[in-house]
């Protein structure tokens, strides 16, 4: 187990190409924008279904 941890650490230290801070920030902005857009779409769909179901039950009374 100790050998595995040592090898993993060496792999991360010497063979992994880490993104730059600027690249990470750009990617974070993209993720945040898509998360906000996706949540707005889900909210809009939820509101539409709530409205339609309310109209349906009001009509059925």
PyMOL commands that set and color helices and strands:
alter all, ss='L'
color gray80, all
select helices_A, chain A and resi 2-14+21-60
alter helices_A, ss='H'
color red, helices_A
deselect
rebuild
show_as cartoon
